[in-house]
Amino acid sequence: MSVHVLPLAITMMAGPQIISAIIFVTAERAIRLSLAFLAGVLTATVAGLAIARAVAELLGSAVHLGDSQHRGGAGRIIELALVVLLLLLALKNYLGRETAEPPGWLTTLLTATPLRAVATGLLVILAMPSDIIVLLTVGLDLKRSHAGLADAAPFVAATLVIAALPLLAYLSFRRRAERAMPRIRDWLDSHSWLVNMIACFVFIALILI
């Protein structure tokens, strides 16, 4: 796997994903719910990469995707198509910024059960268009590098660490985190459009580099 795809782990958790992680550390059973959420994120990331790698393998058997040194062929065309989709997504977030609201399900997470936390971890990865694009990009990179799923371990680890940052902050700075996390959560709720736009542009830059 190419090193240049590792920063895509940041975009994996941008938006409702990191907001969910922050909400769980402000709940009553913060540690238990956060660990359940991380288990869902880990499972979804590994499963998503396995599917993306399989899709890339099928595409690679039909068209030339290029390789890790020469990023040409149909693989580059697919990447440029992803750039267009991301630009459209960023534009949509900008145009809807005045009426943007966080998904309704986020408000129910404070009373979630561990099972719901696991399901949330699964859904924020596998049901988010931006994350699906990231997974497909990493799967394409694995195919180009002739690498297997195990070679994506650094990407999986990076995604999990980013998802765990709110919990790590909570464990390291218990009282300060308890005061700060609700404010951070509220800011992210009201500026989710901006977070999504930044994630799109970071993703675009990484694809084009």
N, C-alpha and C positions, 0 to 999 in steps of 0.2 A: 504494500500500500504506500502511496506517495505521501510525503510529509505535508504537502500543501493542503490536503483535505482535513487534517487534524483540527484546524480552527473552525471547521464547520460544526464541531460539537457545540460551539457557542450558539449558533443559530438554532440548534436542536432544542434549546431550552428557552429561547426568547419568546416573550409574549405570555399567553395563558399557562405555559409550562412552568416557568419560574414563579409566576404568581401563585399557582397551585402549591408549589413547594413552600412558599412563604406563608400561605394560609394555614397549611398543616402545622407549622411550628408555632402558630398563634392559637391553635386549638388546645383543648384540655389535655388530651393524650398526645402531646406533640411528638415525642420520640417514637412511640409505637406507630402512629399514623405516618410519620415521615419515613420510617423504615419500610412500611408497607408500600408507600408511594414509590420509593426507590426500587423496590423489588419489581414493581410494575414497569418502571422506566427501563430497568435492565433487561427484563424479559422482552419488552416490546422492541428495544433497540437491536438485540440479537436476532429476534425473529424477523424484524424488518430488513436487516442487512442480509439475512439468509435468502429472503424472497428477492431482494434487489439484486443480489449476486446471481441468483438463478435466472432472473429476467435478463441481466446483462449477458449471461452465458447463452441464452436463447438468441438474443440479438446478435451476439458475436458469431454464432454459427451461420447466420444469414447474411450479415454485412460486415465490412471491415470497420472496426471501432478504433483503429490506431493502437499505439502502445504507449508505455510510460515515458519514452523518450520523444516520440513523435506523435503529438496529440492531433492527429488528422483523421481523415475518413469520416464515417457516419457518426462516430463518437463525438467529434467536435461539433457537428451539426446539431446533435441532440443537446449538447451543452449550450449552444447558442439559443436553441429553442427554449431551454430552461431560463436563460437570461431574459428573454422576452416575457416569459410568464411572470418572472419575479418583478420586472419593471411594471407590468400591468397590476400586479398585486400591491406594489408600493404606491402606485397611482391611486388605486382603489382606497387604500388606507388614508392617503392624504385628502382625497376628495370627501371622504366620510368622517373626517376628524371631528367636525362639529357635533355630530350625532353619535359618535362612537361610544359604545358602552361595552363593558366586559360581559362575557357570556353569563347567562343567568345561573348556570350550574355552579359557577365559582362561589356564589354566595351560600351555597348549601354545604360546602366542604367543611365548614367549622364544626358541623355536627355529624361528619362522616364516620363510618365504621372502618376498621382496617380493611375489610373486603372492598369497600367503596374506594378506599385509598389506592389499593392495588389496581382496581379497574380504571381509576383516574390516571394512574401512571401509564397504563397500557394505551388509553385513548388519546392522551396528549401527545403521544408519539405517533401512533398508527393512524389517527384520524385527522391530523393536522396537515393541510396541503404543503406547508413549508417544510415540514419534517419528512414527508414522503419524497419531496424533491431532493432533500439532503441525502436520504437513504439511497435513492436511485443514483445520485452522483457518486457516492462512495462505492456502491456496487459496481458502477461503470469503471471506477478507478481500480478496483480490485481485479476486474476482468482484464483491463489493460496491462496491469502489472503481473498478470498470471499468478495472482495470489488467492489463497483460500480464505474462508471465513475467519480462521484463527488469526490471520494477519491483520484483521481489523480490531484486534484487542486494544491497541492504544486509543483508537477512536471511541470504542465502547467505554473504556476507562475514563477518558476525558469527559464524555457526556455524563457519566455517572457522578464524577467529581463536581461538575457544574451544577447538576441537579441537587447534590448534597450540600452545597454552600450554605443555604439557609439553616440547615440542621447543624452544620459545623459551627456556624456563627452562634447559634442558640446554645450549643454545648460549651463553647469557649467563653462567651460573654453573656451568661444566662440573663441577668437582670437588665443589662443594657439592651440586649437583643429583644427581650420581651417588650421594652418600651419602643424600640426603633422599628421592629418588624411591621406593626400595624400601619405606621406612617409610610413605610416603603411600599407596603401592599396598596394603600390608598393612592399613592402617587402613580404606581404602575397601572392601577385600574383606570385612572383618569388620563393616562398618557400611553395606553396600550397601542394606539395607532402609531405613535412615534417609535416605540420599541420595535414594532413590526417592520416599520420602514427601515430603521437602522439595520435590522437583521437581514432584510432583503438586499440592501446595498453592500453589506459585508459579504454576503453570499455571492453576489454578482462579481465583486472584486476578486474573490478567491477563485471563481470559475475562470475569469479572464486572464489571471496571472499565469 
